[in-house]
Amino acid sequence: MADPARARKIADRIKVVAAEYLEYRLKDERLGFVTITDVRVTGDLQHASIFYTVFGSDEEREGTAAALQDNLGRIRSYVGKALGIRLTPSLEFIADALPETSSQLEDALRKARERDEELARQRAQAAYAGDADPYKKPVGADDELSGVGAAPADSAGDVTSASDVTSASDSDSVDGYMAVPPPASVKDGGVDAEEASQLEDVAALDLVDQEEDAAQGTGRADG
């Protein structure tokens, strides 16, 4: 097996010589615009693979491939004379897939750019589903102080001041527990409907007793 450095040197020389022959010496109407992209030589220097591309249509690529295959012997003879080595390696022309890969990459990049532009337009027209800042903020010291002393309103619309609440809690609490406040009727000295009915019944009975006593007293006086 030859030295890899020598094989690389021969491959580079074949690349230059083959490109020169195809451009200036090969006369074939089927030959298109050919570019030699790479040459690879086997370790024993017996075979060389020449990779090429053709700028043009599929028909031009097919015509170029046929022209290279028909003139392969002439190209090898020219390469052998230029190399000056004892054994000229056999040549093989291989169409490089680089243009197809490059075209696929360009298409993928173009689609990616279009997708990015579409997303940018949607982002510019987007709106928040809720508030712009949905996170709760901690209450500041000023907000806490402003809430102190506010008078809560009960169901009847009465307003109880903070001093009344404080004094009531101090006087009614026992061992740290708040006493249950009495009903409004008892606290205010009033009566509810049931108590009023009972009081009316008692008053009626008292009136009847007084009338009976008065009648009895009148009878005794007449006797």
Buried (B, 14 or more C-beta within 10 A) or exposed (E): EBEEEEBEEBBEBBBEBBBBBBEEEBEBEBBBEBBBBBBBBBEEBEEBBBBBBBEEEEEBBBBBBEBBEEBBEEBBEBBBEBBEEEEBBEBBBEBBEBBEEEEEEEEEEEEEEEEEEEEEEEEEEEEEEEEEEEEEEEEEEEEEEEEEEEEEEEEEEEEEEEEEEEEBEEEEEEEEEEEEEEEEBEEEEEEEEEEEEEEEEEEEEEEEEEEEEEEEEEEEEEE
